[in-house]
Amino acid sequence: MAARKPLALALLALALLLPLIAPAHAVGFANLPATTEFLFSPGKTVEVPLYVVRGSAIDVTVSAPSPDPEDAAATQRAQSILSYVSLDDPAPKGGERELTLRIAFPQQMEPGTYLIDVWATDRPPQQEATIMAVASVKMRLTVRVLSPDPLLEVTGISVPASAQGLAANATLTVASRSAQDVPDAVAAVNVYSNGTLVASGTTRHAMVLSGETVALTAALPTEGLAGGDYDVNATVSYGGRQASSAQETLRIGTLHVDVPDYTRTLLFNATNRFSFTIANRWNRDLHGAYATLRLAGAEKTTATHDIPAFGTTGYEVYFDRESSLVPGHAPVNITISYSDYDPASGEYVAKRESIVVDTEIAAPAAQERPAIATSTLVLSATLALLVLLLVAALVLLSRSHAHGEGPAAQPPSPIPPAGAAQATQPLAEEKPRGP
């Protein structure tokens, strides 16, 4: 009964703590607005309906994040949008409800992009007495104030992977941040290898209407480039102005596999696990990939896996004790077999590659065995000496004990005086004398 008492106390404590450490309600927004991006219009008021759910005391607030919190001017400009924002909340810090966010635009605003974060935080009254986590959720609204001058922004660049020997494509997404149309926009796309320009292409000329977005695509002459990764960026030119894109990566695939990582050290005279990774350098998935490994006189075959395009997959085999292996360098021959599906022909094309990697067969450290032997010898000698001492002690103790239990020693007899020897003899019986 006493053994069950600590368990019962632990279960009781857990039951008491669970309500305190349980996660808060998953507060959230429901029936999201159709759009979260709004264009500035002088004197116009925009109303955004909001629905907050799954909470008992939901506090709704707004904030304006700065693109550079360390820049005071940028922070002040970003937060200036809050002076035009208000919340029509029928039950502040209440439960599930509908409320309205209003943006009352002034007659004039500085051109640019402004962000408004709407936060819903569930703060139940009992939370103050618990350690319950606060549950919050955020919805972001974007306000764009168009420039009176022509202004374009490259909002995205996509460069799909290509196969070696084929041309690649780059597609740019260009958005107008101008109150007027841009009649002629064209983009130049450049491909770099370690900072050196190796290919370039140009998109078509396009008109970008005020507040609209267009896609511009350039063909890139990459037929002569080797497989690998390349840096790509683009510049859009319009009316003597330019807009640049972020840097993107173009991956040119080649039907080839590699072993970038493997077990580099094996133990001598032991069963070893050999792990390795096969990397797919092709822009399509490889199917049914497996490897056959040869190490000295041993041969092992892995399981079969698919390897994603430009991806990796791990493999492993076990090598048993091999008498022909000696400490030192040992090559491992890895033959990799796989199939590539060619969509043009609709068939699988099989391929096989062999890769040799170098491993080290490591023997136990030389100092370990002498140290173990020496310690064993010392211990054995010590034990032998103790045994001898114990035997000697037992022998001495046995002898001493034997002397102590024998008959009592007789005192030495006194030496009789000369002529008294007869006195020591018993007297002869005297014959009775007659009358």
Phi, psi and omega in degrees: 000321181293330181291333182278343185296313177301322179296318180296319178296321179295317179295322178295318179296319179296319179296325179286328183278331184305316179296336183278325183258004179294145180295151180289170179301145179280073181298150181194178176257142177238160180050060183302148180297155182297327179222147176242012179237131186228141177266138178295134175224119186307126176076001183272147176248127180255131178246130181240110178287137180234143177233119178253137186223170175058058176193155181257336179215079188268120177262123181251125181225167178232150176214168181230104180290147179263141176294337179216091183301336181277350179262109184298320181294318179294321179295317179296320179294317181297321184278353180294336180295334183294338180289347180251005184251138176217156178245127173260092187248112183290337182216076181305135180058031176263196181274209181300135184194170174251138176218172185231132172259130181242139173241109180262098184291140174282186178285337183208138175222154177293131181302147178147191181246132180238141181246139177234120177259124177257121183252136172240119184233127179272120181233078179295150183302322183288352183296330182296334182259009181232177175252028181295137178289146178278130179260124179227154175218149185235141170239132182253130175248145181239132176242126179245128176255110184290147180277145175292341180262160177301131182208119177243153178225131175276109184267350179189154175218132181236127180230092181296150177298150182228161177270151178300135181093357179243158176282148178254165178234148174231131181241127180253143172254118185242125182246142177275128173247029186241148176281356178235157179289148174254111189287334188214110177232137179217147183239141172251128182246128183241143179244130184236146172236110183053042176086356181257129178292123182241345178195155178206156178211165183230141179275176173287163173277137184218153172267135179244113182286158181303125178074003182262173180231139178231160175249129179241129183241137177237137173274135183248123180283081183255015184302327184268004182273144178285163178297145181150189181255139181228148177272138182229134169218166185221152177229125178262128179249138180201125175052040181080004179246165180221152174223132184254154179262167170286163181280139179234168182245132173256124178253119177259120184268150172227141184288086188202149175238161182216162176241088184283340184215139180199168177289122187261349180225129175242155181266138179290139176057046180209161173279128187238141170267126179249112180253146178203164182239134174256125180256132178268117180264012184259156181272012173228162178294146172257136187250144175059042183277130174215168183225146172247125184248140178234124178227113185054239181266005183260147177223128182229149179236136183275175171287171182255134179220160169267145180243122182293160179304129181055024181249184180227156176218138182269145178225163175201150174221167177241129175258126177285175176302131183235116185294335183279352179275131176235157179305140181135196180281141179218123178282142174245119180269120182246113177257119186252127178244139182201170178230143177243131179273121180265108182295335180293316182265343182073022182234160175269133179250120182274146179213152180223136179227147177243133180229134179250126177241156184253129177241166179246124174270112187259129174270159176303149182303137185299326185282349185286316184293311177303322181296318179293318181295317181297315180296323178294318180296316180298317180296318180296315179297320179296316179297319179297317179297318179297320179297316179298316179297320179295319178297316179299317179298320179295321179296312180297318179295323180295316179297314180300320181292322180296316179296326183289335185259359181286176179298154184292140181290137179274139178290151181296141180286141178288147180279120181292155178286159181299142178082357181253014182297324183290333183296340181275347180276149177295141182287140176288148180292132179278137176283139176296137179277145177285168173291000000 
